[in-house]
Amino acid sequence: MRFTRILAAAAVLLGASLTTYASAQVESTPIPAPNKPNFAPVEFLLGTWTCKTKSARRPAAYVTTSTYTLDPTGYWMNETSTTAKTAWVSKPLTTMDRITYDSDSKRWVDVLWGDGGAYGLSFSKGWNGDKIVWHDAAFAPGPDISSQTDITTTKESPTKLTSMSTFTETKTGRHVAVSAVCTKN
């Protein structure tokens, strides 16, 4: 009987120490919320813009209307863009972007998705004077395009932006320039 009491006491002590050990391992501190981005460098974008984008392999520019708003949470800037129908775009296309600043990696992030399975993920170190350069991290070479350059956007004024990039055609190796002029409505 003494042996049974010793085992019972040992079990109680072991159980108490395991409970203490287990509870000491459980984190009870709430997860801290990340700081909200400072959208001041891109606040001028808020509102509606009309962009005319010209690819060197197309006969004319296509027109996109983009509207920028701040997300109610304060963590994202939302962009909704609609590209008008053209001879080579059979119906209007809509894309959505969510833009934020990641203070841990010190970069701007643009997540895009849209009609026809469109998707993208771009990063930027931010504005350097009047220019911002975006790198498309989601780009993968394909049957039509083998490579592309980063997109450089220049703030000409609070109501005018220009951008420039190029891509390389897979079959021909030709470098194709793409330029855009955007004006705030």
N, C-alpha and C positions, 0 to 999 in steps of 0.2 A: 504494500500500500504506500509506504514511504517512497518507493521508486516511482509510482504513479503520480504522486504529488510533485515530486521533483520534475518529472517530465511535463506535467501540467504547468508548473511555474516557469519552466524553461520555455514552453510553448508561448505562454503569455508574454514573457520578456522578449522573446524573439519576434512575436507578432507586433508588440509595441514598438520595437526598434525598427522593424520593417515598415510599419505604418509611418513612423517618423521619417525614415529614409525616403519612402515613396512620396510623402507629402512635401518633403524638402526639394524634391526633384520637379515638382509641378510648378510651372510658372504662372503666377497669378496677376502679374503686372499687365495692364491693358496694352495692346499694340499701339505704339504712338502713330498718330496720323502724320503723313508726310506734309511738309510745308506746301502751301498752295503756290503755284507758279506766279512769277511777276510778269504779267502780260504787257507791261508798259512798252517794251520794244516792238510789239506787234499790234498794239491797240489801234493804230491807224487803219488796220485792215477791216475793222468792224464796219459792217454795212454791205452794200452790193457793188460788185465790180463787173465790168464787161471786158473780156479778153479776146483779142484777135491773135490766133496762133497760126504761124505759117511754117509748114514743112517744105523743104526744098524739093521734095518729090510729089507735091500736090499743086494743082493749078491755082489755088486760092487759099486764103486763110479761113479757118473755121472759127466760129464764135461760141464762146462759153460765158455763161452768166454765173457768177459765184456770190453767195451770200455768207458772210461770217457773223457768228454770234458767240457770246460767251455761255458756256454750260452753267446751269444754276448751281452746280457743286463748287464752281470756282477752280476746277482742276483742268478743264479742257476749253479750247476754242473750237467750235464746230464750223465746218465749211460744207455747204451743199452746192454742187456745181451741176449745171445742165448744159450740155453741148448741143447746139442746134443741128438739125438734119442738114446734110449736104449731099452732093452727088456720090460721095464715097462713105457717108455715114447714113445708113438707111432709115434710122429713126433717132429721135432725141435720146441722148445718153445721160444718165445721172450718176454722179459719184458723191460720196460723203467722205470727208476727212475729219479726223479728230487730232488736234494739235495740242501738245503740252510741252512743258520743260521738265526734264529729269535732273533735279539738283544733285543727285548722287553721281551721275555720269557727266554732268555739266554739258548737256546737249538738248537741243530741241528735237522732238519726235513727232512725226506725221504718220498716222495710220489711215490708210485709204481702202475703201471697198466700194463696189458699184455694180451697175448693170453688166450683164454678160460675164459675171465672174471676175470682174476687175478687182485687183487687190494691190497693195503696195505698202512698204514700210521704209520711210526715209528718215535720215538723221542730219542734223546740222549743228555746228559749233556755235552758231548765232551770227549776229550782225558784226561785220568788220567794216566800219564806216557806213557807207550806203549799200553794201553788198551782203548777201547771205547765200551760202552755197549748200545745196541739198544733195546728199548721197543716197541713192536708191539701194537699200540693203537687200531688197527682195528680187532684184533683177537676176534673171538667169538667161544665158544665151539660148536662142531658139532657131527655128528654121528660117525666120525672116531677119532677125537682128542678132548680130554676134556680140556686140558691145555697145556701151553708151557712156557718155561723159556725165559728170555731175551737172546739175542745173544751177546756174548762177543767176540770181535775181538781183536787180538793181532798183533801189528806191530813187526814182527821178524826182519825185515830189510826194507830199502826203496823199495825192490823188492819182499818181501815175507810177506804174512799175513796168520794167522790161525784164525779159529773161532770155537766156541763151543756153543751148545744149546741142550736142550732136549724137548721132548713133551711126553704127556701121552695118550696112546690109550684109547678110551672110553670104549670099550667092555672088554678089558683084564686088564686095569689099569697098563699095563706095561709101564715103562719109557724107551723111545728110545733116544739114544744119536745120535746127528748129528754133524759131524766135517768136516771142510773144510781146504784145503791148497791152497792158491792162489799165483801164481808167475807172475811177470810182464814180458811180452814178450819183 
